[in-house]
């Protein structure tokens, strides 16, 4: 289940920007990635309520993948028929419907896994992490498949994603059954959607933490959105056109996901050795390196800078997301932990990531243009300046966080 769950996402997440640029929608890439954050603000909570009260989680997981898969195939069919005449409003609407049903499945798949493991008498803390690793493996496998099959710059990546969603829909009928609450307590709208956790903003230090979570969340989807079009833009230069990075940019980018898998294992050591604030600072500085190395590298003699940037991504992504989640777990009252985790995800992957991709798109549009080279439309221009702007932003957030955030004061409070 975890393999398929993330294989669906990996089929297009890092290569969609390349396809959109190729059909002349490069200036709109940010909207496609920001939609994932927008639907994450309300759809997971809504589907969570449905799974708790009326439809078993494993069945709802399958139904969501059915809708997501059919819609994603719809994206591909429209892209295939429209070609270079693809209209932004049409393809964006169909795509938005797909991600609106896909994003809730991230939480639903966790619920199904936890329920199945608990019913089998297993310790979820010990048993789930090795299972979750298969999700990252699935993500990497479809990234490589899309790359090697030549789907990076065409609609077939969406067919791949949609078919995998339909496979998971079929597989959901064989998943362990999850219970529903036949007699749920009547909850207010505020409680049902976990909004009571927003009262944590009354605590100064928690407010600071959540605000910085949003500010760093701005960085989360920038490289997923634009790394592939950026690396492929080097095809306009004859000295880089035939390099491995340009020809197989998805495989190069997949080093980020491989690093992410490895860095998860380092977190307990770093947390114990350096403390939560320093681990989060390491993550923030890693974002500075992630962007800065992109600005300095190239697919030829400078490809090693790209490789280091991919390796650094694991630290940048995991160290903040997981350590931040642990901070919330250890500082918030147990009655509000789930809702508080929801606020943390909302601030990072919802509001922060949405703002980040849209602002990044504005900056990139200011420094680059769409130009046709052979059969491809490339986004060319002053990419290094864009990456250095993103790096400077991450550095400002890092320094500000170091000066302002004091977790010990929160614990004392």
Rosetta blueprint (number, residue, H / E / L):
1 X L
2 X H
3 X H
4 X H
5 X H
6 X H
7 X H
8 X H
9 X H
10 X H
11 X L
12 X L
13 X L
14 X L
15 X L
16 X H
17 X H
18 X H
19 X H
20 X H
21 X H
22 X H
23 X L
24 X L
25 X L
26 X H
27 X H
28 X H
29 X H
30 X H
31 X H
32 X H
33 X H
34 X H
35 X H
36 X H
37 X H
38 X H
39 X H
40 X H
41 X L
42 X L
43 X H
44 X H
45 X H
46 X H
47 X H
48 X H
49 X H
50 X H
51 X H
52 X H
53 X H
54 X L
55 X L
56 X L
57 X H
58 X H
59 X H
60 X H
61 X H
62 X H
63 X H
64 X H
65 X H
66 X H
67 X H
68 X H
69 X H
70 X H
71 X H
72 X H
73 X H
74 X H
75 X H
76 X H
77 X H
78 X H
79 X H
80 X H
81 X H
82 X H
83 X H
84 X H
85 X H
86 X L
87 X L
88 X H
89 X H
90 X H
91 X H
92 X H
93 X H
94 X H
95 X H
96 X H
97 X H
98 X H
99 X H
100 X H
101 X H
102 X H
103 X H
104 X H
105 X H
106 X H
107 X H
108 X H
109 X H
110 X H
111 X H
112 X H
113 X H
114 X H
115 X H
116 X H
117 X H
118 X H
119 X H
120 X L
121 X L
122 X L
123 X L
124 X H
125 X H
126 X H
127 X H
128 X H
129 X H
130 X H
131 X H
132 X H
133 X H
134 X H
135 X H
136 X H
137 X H
138 X H
139 X H
140 X H
141 X H
142 X H
143 X H
144 X H
145 X H
146 X H
147 X H
148 X H
149 X L
150 X L
151 X L
152 X L
153 X L
154 X L
155 X L
156 X H
157 X H
158 X H
159 X H
160 X H
161 X H
162 X H
163 X H
164 X H
165 X H
166 X H
167 X H
168 X H
169 X H
170 X H
171 X H
172 X H
173 X H
174 X H
175 X L
176 X L
177 X L
178 X L
179 X L
180 X L
181 X L
182 X L
183 X L
184 X L
185 X L
186 X L
187 X L
188 X L
189 X H
190 X H
191 X H
192 X H
193 X L
194 X L
195 X H
196 X H
197 X H
198 X H
199 X H
200 X H
201 X H
202 X H
203 X L
204 X H
205 X H
206 X H
207 X H
208 X H
209 X H
210 X H
211 X H
212 X H
213 X H
214 X H
215 X H
216 X H
217 X H
218 X L
219 X L
220 X L
221 X L
222 X H
223 X H
224 X H
225 X H
226 X H
227 X H
228 X H
229 X H
230 X H
231 X H
232 X H
233 X H
234 X H
235 X H
236 X H
237 X L
238 X L
239 X L
240 X L
241 X L
242 X L
243 X L
244 X H
245 X H
246 X H
247 X H
248 X L
249 X H
250 X H
251 X H
252 X H
253 X H
254 X H
255 X H
256 X H
257 X H
258 X H
259 X H
260 X H
261 X H
262 X H
263 X H
264 X H
265 X L
266 X L
267 X H
268 X H
269 X H
270 X H
271 X H
272 X H
273 X H
274 X H
275 X L
276 X H
277 X H
278 X H
279 X H
280 X H
281 X H
282 X H
283 X H
284 X H
285 X H
286 X H
287 X H
288 X H
289 X H
290 X H
291 X H
292 X H
293 X H
294 X H
295 X H
296 X H
297 X L
298 X L
299 X L
300 X L
301 X L
302 X L
303 X H
304 X H
305 X H
306 X H
307 X H
308 X H
309 X H
310 X H
311 X H
312 X H
313 X H
314 X H
315 X H
316 X H
317 X H
318 X H
319 X H
320 X H
321 X H
322 X H
323 X H
324 X H
325 X H
326 X H
327 X H
328 X H
329 X H
330 X H
331 X H
332 X L
333 X L
334 X H
335 X H
336 X H
337 X H
338 X H
339 X H
340 X H
341 X H
342 X H
343 X H
344 X H
345 X H
346 X H
347 X H
348 X H
349 X H
350 X H
351 X H
352 X H
353 X H
354 X H
355 X H
356 X H
357 X H
358 X H
359 X H
360 X H
361 X H
362 X H
363 X H
364 X H
365 X H
366 X H
367 X H
368 X E
369 X E
370 X E
371 X E
372 X E
373 X E
374 X L
375 X L
376 X E
377 X E
378 X E
379 X E
380 X E
381 X E
382 X L
383 X H
384 X H
385 X H
386 X H
387 X H
388 X H
389 X H
390 X H
391 X H
392 X H
393 X H
394 X H
395 X H
396 X H
397 X H
398 X H
399 X H
400 X H
401 X H
402 X H
403 X H
404 X H
405 X L
406 X L
407 X H
408 X H
409 X H
410 X H
411 X H
412 X H
413 X L
